[in-house]
Amino acid sequence: MPDYYDTETQLNEYLVFHYGEDAQVLGWDFGPVKALGFHKRLVEWIDTDRLRSGSRGLDLGCAVGRITFELSRFCESVVGIDASKSFITRADLIKTSGTISFRLTREGSLGTPSEVQLPPNLDRNRVTFLQGDATNPPASLGEFDVVILANLLDRLPQPTKMLEKLPEITRPGAQVIICSPFTWWDDFTDPDQRLGGFLHDGKEVTSMDTITELLSDEFFPPVIGDEPFLIRQHERKFFMSVAQVGVWTRK
């Protein structure tokens, strides 16, 4: 579904998801408040004590760029790559202006225009955005110390191809953070290309087990946990998911 994310509706939802303040995303005192602030929480899985001077970060499937900007807190330079032209165009505008505009949809065609500022602790000058195939980053980009794949693998036609690329783009000691709810839609990934969620020879195969096996030659066993996230569709409807998170270290 190459055009799925290149719609105004998806662009606006992702801008709110990435940059909306907590009270804008969830305007109620009750609800899944622990699912707010996903992008800030995810980068905190990085062991900053192990980052070298001049470290480089890569955000694959960066969407409108919040994790890319968050990585600027720890990395001297950061690259964000996404296939969506509209996402990258907007991420570049945010980099230039430091301002994010979106619409808080309330009901039907009703909504409230809103504008927020990129947090001042995020260094826009350290960030570069590229439109392209996340499964095949340009060789000219070189190697990285931190690579994040946030909710990307189950949106790829060939997720194994992405995993096979990781040793080529990481330095020894690099940290790779992979998270996903592993939804596996037919529209994105054919059943025979999925990493898990099926029986093989009578045994259950999970996506995290497959990823760990595929990376085992070049990466140490991962630290595994969970992170919830919340996407607002309108004032009274939300999508909540729980991403499984794994952090691998390059041998």
C-alpha positions, -999 to 999 in steps of 0.1 A, spaced: 0 0 0 25 27 -12 -1 55 -9 -16 45 25 4 71 45 3 98 18 -31 112 27 -40 143 46 -59 122 72 -28 100 79 -5 130 79 -26 148 105 -30 118 127 7 112 127 15 148 135 -8 147 165 7 113 175 43 126 172 40 161 185 7 167 202 8 175 239 -6 149 262 -38 169 269 -43 173 231 -39 137 223 -61 125 252 -84 151 264 -98 131 293 -88 126 329 -94 88 325 -79 65 299 -46 50 289 -24 79 301 7 56 302 5 52 265 13 89 259 47 102 251 57 70 232 86 86 211 103 101 242 100 68 261 114 47 232 147 65 229 152 61 266 160 24 259 193 36 246 222 30 270 238 64 267 268 55 287 279 33 258 276 59 231 309 71 217 319 107 210 304 118 177 278 91 177 255 88 147 218 78 148 194 64 122 156 64 124 142 40 98 106 46 89 108 79 107 73 91 96 70 128 106 102 127 126 97 128 163 121 100 171 147 114 147 146 147 167 146 128 200 178 111 189 195 145 186 196 145 224 222 117 224 237 116 189 258 143 171 241 136 138 209 118 130 193 107 97 155 99 94 143 80 63 107 73 52 91 63 20 62 88 24 68 120 5 42 139 26 58 127 58 93 137 49 82 171 34 65 179 67 94 167 88 117 190 68 93 219 74 94 212 111 132 211 110 133 245 93 107 263 115 106 244 147 68 247 146 42 220 141 7 227 129 -21 201 129 -58 198 134 -74 183 165 -104 165 149 -134 165 172 -164 151 153 -169 147 116 -158 179 99 -154 198 132 -119 204 145 -95 228 161 -64 241 144 -34 239 167 3 248 167 30 237 190 68 242 191 94 216 189 109 211 224 140 233 228 162 204 240 159 188 205 187 201 182 173 206 147 207 213 133 218 177 140 190 162 119 186 153 82 156 138 66 155 116 34 127 102 14 136 66 4 133 29 10 141 21 46 150 -14 37 179 -2 15 195 30 30 221 45 7 256 31 12 269 66 12 253 71 46 279 49 62 276 31 96 256 41 127 259 38 165 221 38 171 195 25 147 157 25 155 130 7 137 98 19 154 66 1 142 82 -5 108 87 -42 103 50 -52 100 46 -25 73 72 -39 50 66 -64 21 100 -81 29 109 -75 66 137 -101 65 154 -80 39 155 -51 64 170 -73 91 197 -86 68 207 -50 62 214 -42 98 249 -56 101 260 -35 71 248 -2 86 260 -6 122 294 -2 139 307 -27 165 289 -19 197 260 -2 180 226 -4 196 196 -14 175 161 -8 188 133 -27 171 97 -23 183 64 -33 167 29 -46 177 34 -71 149 0 -66 134 8 -82 100 -18 -69 76 -22 -86 42 -21 -51 26 15 -47 36 30 -81 41 21 -114 24 16 -142 48 47 -161 35 69 -131 43 58 -125 79 82 -131 107 58 -147 132 22 -152 142 18 -187 129 25 -224 135 55 -242 119 58 -279 123 33 -277 151 52 -250 171 42 -214 176 65 -189 159 66 -154 172 81 -124 154 105 -115 182 119 -151 183 125 -149 145 141 -115 147 164 -127 175 174 -158 155 181 -138 123 203 -114 141 221 -139 164 253 -141 143 260 -104 144 243 -92 175 242 -102 212 208 -115 226 184 -86 231 169 -69 261 131 -73 256 102 -53 270 69 -35 261 59 1 253 23 12 247 13 39 223 -19 58 215 -30 73 182 -59 98 183 -84 95 154 -108 120 168 -119 134 202 -137 101 211 -118 74 192 -83 62 197 -61 33 186 -40 19 214 -13 -7 207 14 -23 228 47 -26 209 71 -53 218 106 -38 221 140 -54 216 174 -38 220 203 -56 203 240 -48 206 263 -53 176 291 -77 182 
